[in-house]
Amino acid sequence: MYKSIETLLVEIPTIRPHKMAVATMQTQTLVLIKITTADGFIGWGEATTIGGLGYGEESPESVKTNIEQYFSPLLKTLDGFNVAQTLKIIQQNINGNRFAKCAIQTALLDIQAQRLGLPLSEVLGGRLRDSVPVLWVLASGNTEKDIAEAQKMVELKRHNIFKLKIGSRPVEQDVEHVLAIKKALGKDVSIRVDVNRAWSELNAIKGIQMLQDGGVDLIEQPCAIHNIDAMQRLTRKFDIAIMADESLTGPQSAYCLAKTNAASVFAVKIAQSGGLIEACDVAKVANLAGIDLYGGTMLEGPVGTIASAHAFSTFSNLAAGTELFGPLLLTEEILKTPLQYGNFELKIPTGPGLGIELDQDKIDNLRRQ
């Protein structure tokens, strides 16, 4: 029996402005879900989004409202059902709301894993690795600042793979910015770019050719979400990896992208997939189609980040690494023991459930009232 289901909006400033094609972030609103059972277990989930409604169809406010108005009353009627049955009933009664569904599913699986005394990864099939590689996103928009930031990260042994957010400026300016950073960092440092669906197909052809010639490794979501035909043509035209991100909205979309050869890499995000289980299904589709995998982020805080890491640890193919750097972008820590980053990787906890302990006092101080 579920004693309480709480949705908390937690406001945390970022360490610097985070500039993307769709928004510039200076604060992140974490959407945390806390489910308490009658017998004393507490499960946590996260439904964090980017840039209000600038990025996707759900916002912190819509997630909170829909969980309180629809998810919570439904869950409180489901006493005696197991997690699989509960999730099936949620799917039958609530349309869409992938981010909210992911947070609820994470909290339920966190509780289930705690009951079994196992890490969450073992409930998802079992981890194949105890840590995952993590890149850093350079998104100040300033070439000199980005170079200095990247050099510092390499020196600290925190990151040696970098992704640049582009698409808000003319193609030539963006490419010039990227290639200057690539040249400064050298051939041993991997550079990728995320266009956040900002380019037309013609601009994509022009930009990708220059980036490929300049030694960039990967292009993320160059075109509009639904322009699968353009993604297919670009994937076939260029040797450089083309990665689907916003076009991936769960297992069904993964199947459609794989069937049409519209990407050579999938950016798997647990929230965009609609849950941890669905993210693992996306990975299975990719493996069957011979598509490489990359662990994506919605710039979640530590709850969504470590939930993602548990899921990604079960992927047999994680060739493109992950971008689970979200907590490192925040100025405040909400865990009693921070996540462990080092040697270019994030370590995955071995304790029951998510394996983390949240600092309720810190959360209360940062909550939106």
Secondary structure, 3 states (H helix, E strand, C coil): CEEEEEEEEEEEEEEEEEECCCCEEEEEEEEEEEEEECCCCEEEEECCCCCCCCCCCCCHHHHHHHHHHHHHHHHCCCCCCCHHHHHHHHHHHCCCCHHHHHHHHHHHHHHHHHHHCCEHHHHCCCCCCCEEEECEEECCCCHHHHHHHHHHHHHCCCCCEEEEECCCCCHHHHHHHHHHHHHHHCCCCEEEEECCCCCCHHHHHHHHHHHHHCCCCEEECCCCCCCHHHHHHHHHHCCCEEEECCCCCCHHHHHHHHHCCCCCEEEECHHHHCCHHHHHHHHHHHHHHCCEEEECCCCCCHHHHHHHHHHHCCCCCCCCCECCCHHHHECCCCECCCCCEECCEEECCCCCECCCCECHHHHHHHECC
